[in-house]
């Protein structure tokens, strides 16, 4: 039986990936310190005998069972979370990445780093291909995440070049769906929670900045395809280039889905907030034969229902 270690397994994306691997017949070792991940995300598969959960802080020395594949997803990913814990964010993307790279080598495993479109910063090239080196503020409030992931990419490629480790790097663009933390501070979860509570939808700046949204099931398919591909050299963008929308348009769509009670409230835009974000996925299409297939309206409806069920309860 194929065995994978998934760090960040209790997070939004990590839990969906773990569940998909189990459905595919894999054994999964889920690792998470539950600092931003949530135990409830594991509920649908926690009792599966092929799933083992280890509560570990990857910035501390730890031992893990031998595995065939390592998916490294552990890191705060929303701006409010990583800006509250910048040192921890840098540490898990440096020390944590190094520890799992070493474990992959000891196991003879293939290693996949979940990187991010944030390595492109506020891009001056649109859409963003993997060949673009980015436009990142190395000392700004977002730098702990942007530069943490850039370092993790460099470290991953160093292990590949110097020590022959078989590696993959996924640059993940905006992803959404059920299991997003209601309080994670990202635009999608903010709007849905505010909408179902009848609160104003808070739009940063004019709302004319764009994002490209990929439904979580599509993204998980992409991660699995990237890990299983026989040969991939360098990073691969995973995201949806077909659904680039303005934040204002997204707010209007979500307001309609949540009953239309909410007003729009315009607030100050955060420092270094990207103006446009859209992936060029030509490499993913060519190398992985992958592209997203979930229509935006369909994904938004599923996500809306998830938040509707949680809007009346306490945010945890």
C-alpha positions as CSV (number, residue, x, y, z in Angstrom):
1,X,0.0,0.0,0.0
2,X,1.3,3.5,-0.9
3,X,2.0,5.6,2.2
4,X,2.1,9.4,2.2
5,X,2.9,11.9,4.9
6,X,0.8,15.0,4.6
7,X,1.9,18.0,6.8
8,X,-0.8,20.5,7.5
9,X,-3.3,17.6,7.3
10,X,-5.9,19.4,9.5
11,X,-5.9,22.5,7.4
12,X,-8.3,23.4,4.6
13,X,-6.3,22.1,1.7
14,X,-4.4,19.3,3.7
15,X,-7.6,17.7,4.9
16,X,-9.1,17.6,1.4
17,X,-5.9,16.1,0.1
18,X,-5.7,13.5,2.9
19,X,-9.3,12.5,2.2
20,X,-8.7,12.2,-1.5
21,X,-5.6,10.0,-0.9
22,X,-7.5,7.7,1.4
23,X,-10.3,7.4,-1.3
24,X,-7.6,6.4,-3.8
25,X,-6.4,3.6,-1.5
26,X,-3.4,5.2,0.1
27,X,-2.3,5.1,3.7
28,X,-1.9,8.6,5.1
29,X,0.2,9.9,8.0
30,X,-1.3,13.3,8.8
31,X,0.9,15.8,10.7
32,X,-0.3,19.1,12.1
33,X,0.3,21.2,15.2
34,X,-3.3,22.5,15.1
35,X,-2.2,26.1,15.2
36,X,-4.3,27.0,12.2
37,X,-5.6,23.6,11.2
38,X,-8.7,22.3,13.0
39,X,-9.4,18.8,14.3
40,X,-13.0,19.0,12.9
41,X,-11.5,19.0,9.4
42,X,-10.5,15.4,10.0
43,X,-13.9,14.2,11.2
44,X,-15.0,12.4,8.0
45,X,-11.9,10.2,7.9
46,X,-10.3,10.3,11.4
47,X,-11.4,6.7,12.2
48,X,-10.2,5.3,8.9
49,X,-7.7,2.6,9.9
50,X,-5.4,3.7,7.1
51,X,-5.1,7.2,8.6
52,X,-2.8,8.1,11.4
53,X,-2.7,11.6,13.0
54,X,0.5,12.9,14.6
55,X,0.3,16.3,16.4
56,X,3.7,17.7,15.8
57,X,5.4,21.2,15.5
58,X,7.7,20.9,12.5
59,X,10.0,23.5,13.9
60,X,10.9,21.1,16.6
61,X,12.9,17.8,16.0
62,X,10.5,14.9,15.4
63,X,10.6,11.4,14.0
64,X,8.1,10.0,11.4
65,X,7.4,6.6,10.0
66,X,9.0,5.8,6.6
67,X,6.8,6.8,3.7
68,X,6.7,6.7,-0.1
69,X,5.6,10.3,-0.6
70,X,5.8,13.6,1.4
71,X,3.3,16.4,0.8
72,X,4.5,19.4,2.7
73,X,1.5,21.8,3.1
74,X,2.2,23.0,6.7
75,X,2.2,26.8,7.1
76,X,-0.1,29.6,8.0
77,X,-1.6,30.7,4.7
78,X,-3.9,33.6,5.3
79,X,-2.5,37.1,5.8
80,X,-4.0,37.7,9.3
81,X,-2.6,34.4,10.5
82,X,0.9,34.7,9.2
83,X,1.2,38.3,10.1
84,X,0.3,37.5,13.7
85,X,2.9,34.7,13.7
86,X,5.7,35.9,11.3
87,X,8.5,34.0,13.1
88,X,6.6,30.7,13.2
89,X,5.7,31.2,9.5
90,X,9.3,31.7,8.5
91,X,10.4,28.8,10.8
92,X,7.9,26.2,9.4
93,X,8.9,27.2,5.8
94,X,12.6,26.9,6.6
95,X,13.3,24.5,9.5
96,X,10.1,22.6,8.9
97,X,10.8,22.2,5.2
98,X,14.4,21.1,5.9
99,X,13.2,18.4,8.4
100,X,10.7,16.9,5.9
101,X,13.2,17.0,3.1
102,X,15.6,15.0,5.3
103,X,12.9,12.6,6.1
104,X,12.0,12.1,2.4
105,X,15.6,11.3,1.6
106,X,15.9,8.9,4.5
107,X,12.7,7.2,3.3
108,X,13.6,7.2,-0.4
109,X,10.4,9.2,-0.9
110,X,9.3,11.8,-3.4
111,X,8.8,15.2,-1.9
112,X,6.2,17.8,-2.9
113,X,6.3,21.4,-1.6
114,X,3.1,23.3,-1.5
115,X,4.3,26.8,-2.5
116,X,2.2,29.7,-3.5
117,X,1.4,32.4,-6.0
118,X,2.6,34.8,-3.3
119,X,6.1,34.1,-4.6
120,X,5.2,36.4,-7.5
121,X,4.3,39.3,-5.0
122,X,2.5,42.1,-6.7
123,X,3.2,40.9,-10.2
124,X,4.3,43.1,-13.1
125,X,3.7,40.3,-15.5
126,X,0.2,39.1,-16.2
127,X,-0.8,36.3,-16.2
128,X,2.0,34.8,-14.2
129,X,4.1,32.0,-15.7
130,X,6.6,29.9,-13.7
131,X,9.4,31.7,-15.5
132,X,8.5,35.0,-13.8
133,X,10.8,35.7,-10.9
134,X,8.3,37.9,-9.0
135,X,8.0,41.4,-7.5
136,X,8.2,40.9,-3.8
137,X,8.8,43.3,-0.9
138,X,11.4,41.4,1.2
139,X,10.8,43.4,4.4
140,X,7.1,44.2,4.2
141,X,4.3,42.8,6.4
142,X,3.7,39.9,4.0
143,X,7.3,39.0,3.6
144,X,7.3,36.3,6.3
145,X,5.0,34.2,4.0
146,X,6.3,35.4,0.6
147,X,9.9,35.0,1.4
148,X,9.3,32.0,3.5
149,X,7.9,30.2,0.5
150,X,10.6,31.5,-1.8
151,X,13.2,30.1,0.6
152,X,11.4,26.8,0.8
153,X,11.5,26.6,-3.0
154,X,15.2,27.3,-3.0
155,X,15.9,24.8,-0.3
156,X,13.8,22.1,-2.1
157,X,15.8,22.6,-5.3
158,X,19.1,22.6,-3.4
159,X,18.2,19.1,-2.0
160,X,17.3,18.0,-5.5
161,X,20.6,19.3,-7.1
162,X,23.0,18.4,-4.3
163,X,21.5,15.3,-2.9
164,X,19.4,13.9,-5.7
165,X,16.1,14.1,-4.0
166,X,13.1,13.6,-6.3
167,X,11.0,16.8,-5.7
168,X,8.0,18.7,-7.0
169,X,6.9,22.3,-6.4
170,X,3.3,23.4,-6.7
171,X,2.7,27.1,-6.9
172,X,-0.9,27.3,-5.6
173,X,-3.2,30.2,-6.6
174,X,-6.3,31.2,-4.7
175,X,-8.3,28.1,-3.7
176,X,-11.7,28.0,-2.0
177,X,-14.3,25.5,-0.8
178,X,-15.7,23.8,2.3
179,X,-13.4,23.6,5.4
180,X,-12.0,27.1,5.0
181,X,-11.6,28.7,8.5
182,X,-14.5,31.1,9.0
183,X,-12.0,33.5,10.7
184,X,-9.0,33.1,8.4
185,X,-9.3,36.7,7.1
186,X,-9.2,35.8,3.4
187,X,-11.7,37.5,1.0
188,X,-13.8,34.4,0.3
189,X,-14.3,33.3,3.9
190,X,-14.8,37.0,5.0
191,X,-17.6,37.6,2.4
192,X,-19.5,34.4,3.1
193,X,-19.4,34.7,6.9
194,X,-20.3,38.4,6.7
195,X,-23.1,37.7,4.2
196,X,-24.7,34.9,6.2
197,X,-24.6,37.0,9.3
198,X,-26.1,40.0,7.5
199,X,-22.9,42.1,8.2
200,X,-21.3,44.5,5.7
201,X,-19.0,42.9,3.2
202,X,-15.6,44.6,3.8
203,X,-13.9,45.4,0.5
204,X,-10.3,46.6,0.6
205,X,-9.6,49.7,-1.5
206,X,-11.9,50.1,-4.6
207,X,-12.4,46.3,-5.0
208,X,-11.1,46.5,-8.6
209,X,-8.1,44.3,-7.8
210,X,-8.5,40.8,-9.2
211,X,-8.0,37.2,-8.0
212,X,-8.4,33.9,-9.8
213,X,-10.3,31.3,-7.8
214,X,-9.9,27.5,-8.1
215,X,-12.2,25.1,-6.3
216,X,-10.5,22.8,-3.8
217,X,-11.4,19.5,-5.5
218,X,-9.7,20.7,-8.7
219,X,-6.6,21.8,-6.8
220,X,-6.3,18.5,-5.0
221,X,-6.5,16.6,-8.3
222,X,-3.6,18.9,-9.5
223,X,-1.5,18.1,-6.4
224,X,-2.0,14.4,-6.9
225,X,-1.2,14.6,-10.6
226,X,2.0,16.6,-9.9
227,X,3.2,14.1,-7.3
228,X,2.5,11.1,-9.5
229,X,4.0,12.6,-12.7
230,X,7.1,10.7,-13.7
231,X,9.4,13.7,-14.4
232,X,8.8,17.4,-13.6
233,X,11.6,19.9,-13.5
234,X,10.9,23.1,-11.6
235,X,7.7,24.7,-10.2
236,X,4.2,24.2,-11.7
237,X,1.4,26.7,-11.3
238,X,-1.9,25.2,-10.0
239,X,-4.9,27.5,-10.2
240,X,-7.9,28.5,-12.4
241,X,-7.0,31.0,-15.1
242,X,-10.6,31.1,-16.4
243,X,-12.2,32.8,-13.3
244,X,-10.3,36.0,-12.7
245,X,-12.8,38.3,-11.1
246,X,-12.5,41.6,-9.3
247,X,-13.0,41.6,-5.5
248,X,-16.0,43.8,-6.1
249,X,-17.6,41.3,-8.5
250,X,-17.0,38.5,-6.0
251,X,-18.7,40.5,-3.2
252,X,-21.7,41.0,-5.4
253,X,-22.0,37.3,-6.3
254,X,-21.6,36.3,-2.6
255,X,-24.1,39.0,-1.4
256,X,-26.7,37.4,-3.8
257,X,-25.9,33.9,-2.6
258,X,-26.3,34.9,1.0
259,X,-29.7,36.6,0.8
260,X,-28.7,40.1,-0.3
261,X,-28.9,41.7,3.1
262,X,-25.4,42.9,3.4
263,X,-24.2,46.3,2.4
264,X,-20.7,46.9,0.8
265,X,-18.2,48.6,3.1
266,X,-15.0,49.9,1.6
267,X,-12.0,49.9,3.9
268,X,-8.3,50.7,3.6
269,X,-6.3,48.4,1.4
270,X,-3.5,46.4,3.1
271,X,0.2,47.1,2.4
272,X,1.6,45.1,-0.6
273,X,-1.8,43.7,-1.6
274,X,-1.4,42.4,-5.1
275,X,-3.2,44.3,-7.9
276,X,-3.8,41.3,-10.2
277,X,-3.4,37.5,-9.8
278,X,-4.0,34.9,-12.5
279,X,-2.0,31.8,-13.3
280,X,-0.6,30.7,-16.6
281,X,-1.1,26.9,-16.4
282,X,0.4,25.9,-19.7
283,X,2.9,23.7,-17.9
284,X,0.3,21.9,-15.8
285,X,-1.8,21.2,-19.0
286,X,1.2,19.9,-20.9
287,X,3.0,18.0,-18.1
288,X,0.1,16.8,-16.0
289,X,-2.8,16.9,-18.4
290,X,-4.6,18.8,-15.7
291,X,-6.9,21.8,-15.7
292,X,-9.7,22.8,-13.3
293,X,-13.2,21.9,-14.3
294,X,-15.5,23.2,-11.5
295,X,-17.6,26.2,-12.7
296,X,-17.3,29.2,-10.4
297,X,-21.0,29.3,-9.7
298,X,-21.0,25.7,-8.7
299,X,-18.1,26.0,-6.4
300,X,-19.5,29.2,-4.8
301,X,-22.8,27.4,-4.1
302,X,-21.1,24.5,-2.3
303,X,-18.9,26.9,-0.3
304,X,-21.9,29.1,0.5
305,X,-23.8,26.1,2.0
306,X,-20.8,25.3,4.2
307,X,-20.6,28.8,5.6
308,X,-24.4,29.0,6.0
309,X,-24.3,26.1,8.4
310,X,-21.6,27.7,10.4
311,X,-22.6,31.4,10.4
312,X,-24.9,30.9,13.4
313,X,-22.4,29.2,15.6
314,X,-19.2,30.3,17.4
315,X,-16.2,30.8,15.2
316,X,-13.3,28.6,16.4
